[in-house]
Amino acid sequence: MTNLMLAAGQELPLWMDILHIQHGWEAAWVAVGLAGQLLFFARMLIQWLISEAHHQSIVPPIFWWCSLGGALLLLCYFLWRRDPIGILGQAFGFLVYARNLTFIYAGASRGRPGPGV
């Protein structure tokens, strides 16, 4: 592994080297990406706990909100990294998650709760 150097000639901490961060401000972008991943993890954890509590598979609206937030954060991160695979994956997912929320709230406004509500 190569040792990156700070402006003052000091070596970067190992965690910055591992994450390919050359400047301190880049750590903020990595934090954005990690926050997106945490939201994706949270959505699955929430869905699992709610399904276990009801003894059936339930996909609550919070699942889709976490999906939407995670996709937005990861899309920003992948745009910064200029990663076309991540950009395409998150952009499409973002549209799907937003559409599912539209279905849920359109049904609720007509007095028909959507599935998992």
Secondary structure, DSSP 8 states (H G I E B T S, - for coil): ----B-TTS-B--HHHHHTT--STTHHHHHHHHHHHHHHHHHHHHHHHHHHHHHTS----HHHHHHHHHHHHHHHHHHHHHT-HHHHHHHHHHHHHHHHHHHHHHHHHHTT---TT-
